[in-house]
Amino acid sequence: MSMLAGLNTALTALQAHRSGLDVAGQNIANANTEGYSRQRVDLRANGGPPVPGIFSTWQGAGAGVSVTDVVRLRDAFLEGRARAEHSQDAYLSTVNQAYTSIETVLAEPSDTAVAAQLSDFWAGWHDIANNPGDWAARVQVLQRGSLVADGLRTAHDAYSSVWNGTRASLDALVVEVNGAAAAVADLNETIRRAQGTGPPANELIDQRDVQVMRLAELVGATAIAREDGTVDVHVNGSTLVAGSSNRSLAVTGARGLVEQGTDPVTLRWSDNTSSVVPGGQVAGNLDIVTVILPGQVAALDQVASRLADTVNTAHRAGYGLDGATNRPFFTGMTAATISVAVSNPDQVAASGSAGGGLGGSNADALAGLADRSDGADTAYRDMTVGLGLAAQTAARRADIQSRVTTEVDSARDAGSGVNLDEEMTSMLAYQRAYEAAARLLTTIDGVLDVLINRTGLVGR
């Protein structure tokens, strides 16, 4: 190795290890940056020329070192699995929160909820049966009937409120999906240009992967990497982002719970109106507005229908104090419309004998409706038990999925996260190598100084 070649070797070593120090410093600076991937300098030894010049040979030990790349440390398999797990976690968390809200609406068990109101209602009929002429007992049964009807209407209104909030949230989520898709497309184009001109685009790729992960959480998106550094993003097999272009989604259908049966809420592509089967939070919200809440409202309507049907049938068969018969007690057959039709306590059909009077046999029959297997109490118990089981299942699945997602994230962080101890070790190694290269440069400079300034001075 010639002296000048030695200078080049020392120079390349200085440059390479300075790059190593820069990258280690970049890692430390971004230790708490969301989505940042640890980077590493790849070094390569520079050998001699493979084809020496004519009548010459290479007798040197090499030509130093060069930086071949600044590698972004990410595991593609773990990234793909993380997107899938985050999507499922977002879906189950959304559904679990919905069941929590629904259980809050019913507030069972409670001394003031519908089950207790029904119990008080039947007890009121027992009071009338025991004392048919008691005006207070008749007023009381009308008030308790109104409380039951109010409870059912209030529950229906609360379900409608939850539905409206979820529908608005669904619109907002789709807007966020479209914004994230546009951001991924823009970053794809920037990354493609950056990689085409040479400089690494690791930070841009990190930013893009954060957006892709957000799309996975929002709509269950998956990503496929291209050779030019861009990614294609798909939703259930359909393309959302392809290179620098992106499509958009839109929510169509009902704007209120009452319209859901005739104009169901649907997620569609904006460009061809075909439907989309999403994942993530959007799928959870869609299930809430199209399946979960309509199912709960249908069960609540069944309770109201059975209550109105059984009570009205029995009440029509009885006679009031005014001797009239064939009068319904409730009007309306759904949770949204049910109310007490009787306004005068004299019209409460407690007697089972024609002509009215102070008989209480029909009131006793009405009180017995509490034990009917096809009555309102049974329907309400079935509804609350079914809701409790569904909510418990949703909570258990959400908890298990949360743990799985946490484990996957831990595995990702172990491979791509910044470890400060490791980076400090790398900094020391690069620093020592840099100092050694500088010492080599100083040594060669000293040798050259002797050759140039002191050779031939002996004997003068």
C-alpha positions in Angstrom: 0.0 0.0 0.0 1.4 3.4 -1.0 1.4 6.3 1.3 -1.2 8.1 -0.7 -3.4 5.0 -0.8 -3.1 4.9 3.0 -4.4 8.5 3.2 -7.4 7.4 1.2 -8.0 4.4 3.5 -7.9 6.7 6.5 -10.2 9.2 4.8 -12.8 6.6 3.9 -12.7 5.2 7.5 -13.3 8.7 8.9 -16.2 9.2 6.5 -17.8 5.8 7.1 -17.6 5.9 10.9 -18.8 9.5 11.0 -21.9 8.2 9.1 -22.2 5.5 11.8 -22.1 8.2 14.5 -24.7 10.2 12.6 -27.1 7.2 12.3 -26.7 6.3 16.0 -27.4 9.9 16.9 -30.5 9.8 14.7 -31.7 6.7 16.4 -31.2 8.2 19.8 -32.9 11.5 18.8 -36.0 9.5 17.6 -36.2 7.0 20.5 -39.7 8.3 21.4 -40.9 9.2 17.9 -44.1 7.3 17.0 -43.5 4.8 14.1 -39.7 5.4 13.9 -37.7 2.4 12.8 -34.2 1.9 14.0 -31.5 2.4 11.3 -28.2 0.8 10.7 -25.2 1.6 8.6 -24.0 -1.2 6.2 -20.3 -1.0 5.6 -18.3 -2.7 2.9 -14.6 -3.2 2.5 -13.2 -1.6 -0.6 -10.9 -4.0 -2.4 -8.2 -3.5 -5.0 -9.1 -3.1 -8.7 -10.3 -6.4 -10.2 -8.4 -5.6 -13.5 -5.0 -3.9 -12.8 -3.4 -1.7 -15.4 -1.2 -3.1 -18.1 2.2 -4.4 -16.8 1.1 -3.7 -13.2 -0.2 -5.6 -10.3 -2.1 -4.7 -7.1 -0.1 -5.4 -4.1 -2.1 -3.3 -1.6 -4.2 -4.5 1.3 -7.4 -2.8 0.1 -8.8 0.6 -0.5 -10.6 1.4 2.8 -14.3 1.2 3.6 -17.5 2.6 2.1 -21.1 3.0 3.3 -23.3 0.8 1.0 -26.7 1.7 2.6 -28.5 3.0 5.7 -30.8 0.1 6.4 -34.2 0.6 8.0 -34.7 -2.4 10.4 -38.3 -3.7 9.9 -39.6 -7.2 9.7 -42.2 -7.4 6.9 -43.8 -10.5 8.4 -44.3 -8.8 11.8 -45.6 -5.7 10.1 -48.2 -7.6 8.2 -49.3 -9.5 11.3 -49.4 -6.3 13.3 -51.8 -4.7 10.8 -54.1 -7.8 11.0 -54.0 -7.9 14.8 -54.6 -4.1 15.1 -57.5 -4.3 12.7 -59.1 -7.1 14.8 -58.4 -5.3 18.0 -60.0 -2.1 16.7 -63.1 -4.0 15.6 -63.6 -5.9 18.9 -62.9 -2.8 21.0 -65.6 -0.9 19.0 -68.1 -3.7 19.4 -67.3 -4.0 23.1 -67.8 -0.3 23.7 -71.2 -0.5 21.9 -72.4 -3.4 24.2 -71.3 -1.4 27.2 -73.4 1.6 26.0 -76.4 -0.7 25.4 -76.2 -2.3 28.8 -76.1 1.2 30.3 -79.3 2.0 28.5 -81.2 -0.9 30.2 -79.3 -0.5 33.5 -80.3 -4.0 34.7 -80.5 -5.2 37.4 -82.0 -2.1 39.0 -84.8 -1.1 41.3 -86.0 1.5 38.8 -85.5 -0.2 35.4 -88.1 -1.9 33.2 -88.0 -5.3 35.0 -88.8 -3.6 38.3 -91.4 -1.4 36.6 -93.1 -4.5 35.2 -93.1 -6.1 38.7 -94.7 -3.1 40.2 -97.3 -3.0 37.4 -98.4 -6.6 38.1 -98.4 -5.9 41.8 -100.8 -3.0 41.1 -103.3 -5.4 39.6 -103.0 -7.6 42.7 -103.9 -4.5 44.8 -107.0 -3.9 42.6 -108.0 -7.6 42.8 -107.8 -7.4 46.6 -109.8 -4.1 46.7 -111.6 -3.4 43.4 -113.3 -0.3 44.8 -110.0 1.4 45.9 -109.7 4.5 43.7 -106.0 4.9 44.7 -105.2 1.4 43.6 -106.8 2.1 40.2 -104.9 5.4 39.8 -101.7 3.6 40.9 -102.0 0.9 38.2 -102.5 3.5 35.5 -99.4 5.4 36.7 -97.4 2.2 36.9 -98.5 1.2 33.4 -97.4 4.6 32.2 -94.0 4.1 33.8 -93.6 0.8 32.0 -94.5 2.4 28.7 -92.2 5.4 29.4 -89.4 3.0 30.3 -89.8 1.2 27.0 -90.0 4.4 25.0 -87.0 5.9 26.9 -84.9 2.7 26.1 -85.9 3.0 22.4 -85.0 6.7 22.3 -81.6 5.9 24.0 -81.0 3.2 21.4 -81.8 5.7 18.7 -79.4 8.2 20.2 -76.6 5.5 20.3 -77.4 4.7 16.7 -77.2 8.3 15.6 -73.9 8.8 17.4 -72.5 5.6 15.8 -73.7 6.7 12.3 -72.0 10.1 12.7 -68.9 8.4 13.9 -69.0 6.1 10.9 -69.1 9.2 8.6 -66.1 10.7 10.4 -64.1 7.5 10.2 -64.6 7.2 6.5 -63.4 10.8 6.0 -60.3 9.8 8.0 -59.8 6.7 5.8 -59.9 8.8 2.7 -57.5 11.3 4.2 -55.1 8.6 5.2 -55.3 6.9 1.8 -54.5 10.2 0.1 -51.5 10.7 2.5 -50.2 7.2 1.6 -50.5 7.9 -2.1 -48.6 11.2 -1.7 -45.8 9.6 0.4 -45.6 6.8 -2.2 -44.8 9.3 -4.9 -42.3 11.1 -2.7 -40.5 7.9 -1.7 -40.4 6.7 -5.3 -38.7 9.9 -6.4 -36.3 10.0 -3.5 -35.2 6.4 -4.0 -34.8 7.1 -7.7 -32.3 9.9 -7.0 -30.2 8.1 -4.4 -30.8 9.4 -0.9 -32.5 7.1 1.6 -36.1 7.7 2.3 -36.3 5.8 5.6 -38.1 8.6 7.5 -40.7 9.0 4.7 -41.3 5.2 4.8 -41.8 5.4 8.5 -44.4 8.1 8.0 -46.1 6.1 5.4 -46.2 2.9 7.5 -47.9 4.9 10.3 -50.6 5.9 7.9 -50.9 2.3 6.6 -51.2 1.0 10.2 -53.9 3.6 10.8 -55.8 2.4 7.7 -55.5 -1.2 9.1 -57.1 0.0 12.3 -59.8 2.0 10.6 -60.8 -0.3 7.7 -58.8 -3.5 8.0 -56.4 -2.5 5.2 -53.5 -4.7 4.0 -50.4 -3.6 2.2 -48.2 -5.1 -0.5 -44.7 -3.7 -1.1 -43.4 -2.8 -4.6 -39.8 -2.9 -5.9 -39.8 0.9 -6.3 -40.4 1.4 -2.6 -44.1 2.2 -2.8 -46.9 0.0 -1.4 -50.4 -0.9 -2.6 -53.1 -0.9 0.0 -56.2 -3.1 -0.3 -59.5 -3.4 1.6 -60.9 -6.9 1.4 -59.1 -7.5 -1.9 -60.1 -4.2 -3.6 -57.4 -1.6 -4.2 -57.6 1.5 -2.0 -54.1 2.9 -2.9 -52.1 1.9 -5.9 -48.7 3.8 -6.2 -49.5 7.5 -6.2 -53.2 7.1 -6.8 -56.0 6.4 -4.4 -59.7 5.7 -4.3 -62.2 7.0 -1.7 -65.1 5.4 0.3 -68.5 6.8 1.1 -71.3 5.8 3.5 -74.8 5.6 2.1 -78.2 4.7 3.5 -80.3 5.5 6.5 -79.8 8.6 8.6 -82.0 7.4 11.4 -82.8 4.1 13.2 -86.3 4.0 11.8 -85.0 4.1 8.2 -82.5 1.2 8.7 -85.0 -1.5 7.8 -85.8 0.1 4.4 -82.5 1.8 3.5 -79.7 0.0 5.3 -76.4 1.7 5.9 -73.8 0.6 3.4 -70.1 1.3 2.8 -69.4 1.8 -0.9 -66.6 2.9 -3.3 -67.2 6.5 -4.5 -66.2 5.7 -8.1 -68.4 2.8 -8.9 -70.9 2.5 -5.9 -70.0 -1.2 -5.3 -70.2 -2.2 -1.7 -67.2 -2.8 0.5 -66.7 -5.4 3.2 -64.3 -3.6 5.7 -62.6 -4.5 8.9 -61.4 -2.5 11.9 -63.4 0.3 13.5 -65.5 0.9 10.4 -66.6 -2.7 10.4 -67.4 -2.5 14.1 -69.5 0.7 13.6 -71.3 -0.9 10.6 -72.2 -4.0 12.6 -73.5 -1.7 15.4 -75.8 0.3 13.1 -76.9 -2.6 10.8 -77.0 -5.7 13.2 -76.5 -5.1 16.9 -78.7 -2.0 17.6 -81.5 -3.1 15.2 -81.5 -6.5 16.8 -81.8 -4.9 20.3 -84.6 -2.6 19.1 -86.4 -5.6 17.6 -86.1 -7.5 21.0 -87.4 -4.4 22.8 -90.3 -4.1 20.3 -91.2 -7.7 21.1 -91.4 -6.9 24.8 -93.7 -4.0 24.0 -95.8 -6.1 21.6 -96.2 -8.9 24.1 -97.1 -6.5 26.9 -99.6 -4.7 24.8 -101.1 -7.9 23.3 -101.5 -9.9 26.5 -102.7 -7.0 28.7 -105.1 -5.7 26.0 -106.6 -9.1 25.4 -107.2 -9.6 29.1 -108.4 -6.1 29.7 -110.9 -6.2 26.8 -112.5 -9.2 28.5 -113.2 -7.3 31.7 -115.6 -4.6 32.8 -114.9 -1.2 34.3 -116.8 0.5 37.1 -118.9 2.1 34.4 -119.9 -1.4 33.1 -118.2 -0.9 29.7 -116.0 -3.6 28.2 -113.8 -4.3 25.2 -111.4 -1.5 26.0 -107.6 -1.8 25.4 -105.3 -0.8 28.2 -102.3 0.1 26.0 -102.1 1.7 22.6 -99.2 1.1 20.2 -97.4 -2.2 19.7 -93.8 -1.1 19.6 -91.3 0.3 22.1 -91.4 3.7 20.4 -95.2 4.0 20.4 -96.6 2.2 23.4 -98.6 4.2 25.9 -101.6 3.8 28.3 -104.9 4.2 26.5 -107.0 4.4 29.7 -107.3 7.8 31.2 -110.1 7.4 33.8 -109.6 5.0 36.7 -113.3 4.0 36.4 -112.4 2.4 33.0 -109.9 0.0 34.5 -111.5 -3.4 33.7 -111.0 -5.1 37.1 -114.3 -7.0 37.1 -114.9 -10.2 35.1 -118.7 -10.0 35.4 -121.0 -8.0 33.0 -122.2 -4.8 34.4 -119.0 -4.0 36.2 -119.3 -3.5 39.9 -116.7 -4.3 42.5 -115.5 -7.6 41.1 -111.8 -8.2 40.9 -111.5 -11.5 39.0 -110.2 -9.8 35.8 -107.7 -7.8 37.8 -106.5 -11.1 39.2 -106.2 -12.5 35.7 -104.2 -9.5 34.6 -101.8 -9.9 37.6 -101.3 -13.5 36.6 -99.9 -12.4 33.2 -96.5 -11.9 35.0 -96.0 -15.7 35.0 -96.9 -16.4 31.4 -94.2 -18.1 29.4 -95.1 -15.9 26.4 -95.5 -12.7 28.3 -93.6 -9.5 28.4 -91.5 -10.5 31.5 -90.2 -13.6 29.8 -89.4 -11.7 26.6 -87.6 -9.0 28.7 -85.6 -11.5 30.7 -84.6 -13.3 27.5 -83.5 -10.0 26.0 -81.4 -9.0 29.0 -79.9 -12.4 29.4 -79.0 -12.5 25.7 -77.6 -9.0 25.9 -75.5 -9.9 29.0 -74.1 -13.0 27.3 -73.2 -11.1 24.1 -71.6 -8.3 26.1 -69.6 -10.7 28.2 -68.4 -12.5 25.0 -67.5 -9.2 23.4 -65.6 -8.1 26.5 -63.7 -11.4 26.7 -62.8 -11.4 23.0 -61.6 -7.8 23.2 -59.4 -8.5 26.2 -57.8 -11.5 24.6 -57.2 -9.7 21.3 -55.7 -6.7 23.2 -53.2 -9.0 24.8 -52.3 -10.6 21.4 -51.9 -7.2 19.9 -49.6 -6.1 22.7 -47.4 -9.2 22.3 -47.1 -8.5 18.5 -46.2 -4.9 19.2 -43.6 -6.0 21.7 -42.0 -8.3 19.1 -42.0 -5.4 16.6 -40.4 -3.0 19.1 -37.8 -5.6 19.9 -36.7 -5.7 16.3 -37.2 -2.2 15.1 -37.4 0.0 18.2 -34.5 2.0 19.5 -32.6 0.5 22.4 -30.7 3.3 24.0 -28.1 1.0 25.6 -27.4 -0.6 22.2 -27.1 2.8 20.5 -24.7 4.1 23.1 -22.5 1.0 22.5 -22.7 1.6 18.8 -21.7 5.3 19.3 -18.7 4.2 21.4 -17.6 1.7 18.8 -17.9 4.2 15.9 -16.1 6.8 18.0 -13.2 4.6 18.7 -13.0 3.6 15.1 -13.1 7.2 14.1 -10.3 8.0 16.5 -8.2 5.1 15.2 -8.7 6.3 11.6 -7.7 9.8 12.7 -4.6 8.3 14.4 -3.8 6.4 11.2 -4.0 9.7 9.2 -1.7 11.4 11.7 0.8 8.5 11.5 0.9 8.6 7.7 1.3 12.4 7.8 4.3 11.9 10.1 5.8 9.4 7.8 5.3 11.7 4.8 6.8 14.6 6.8 10.0 12.6 7.4 10.2 11.5 3.7 9.6 15.0 2.4 11.4 17.2 4.9 14.2 15.1 6.4 15.3 12.6 3.8 18.8 13.5 2.4 19.8 15.9 5.2 22.3 13.5 6.9 25.9 14.8 6.7 25.0 18.3 5.8 
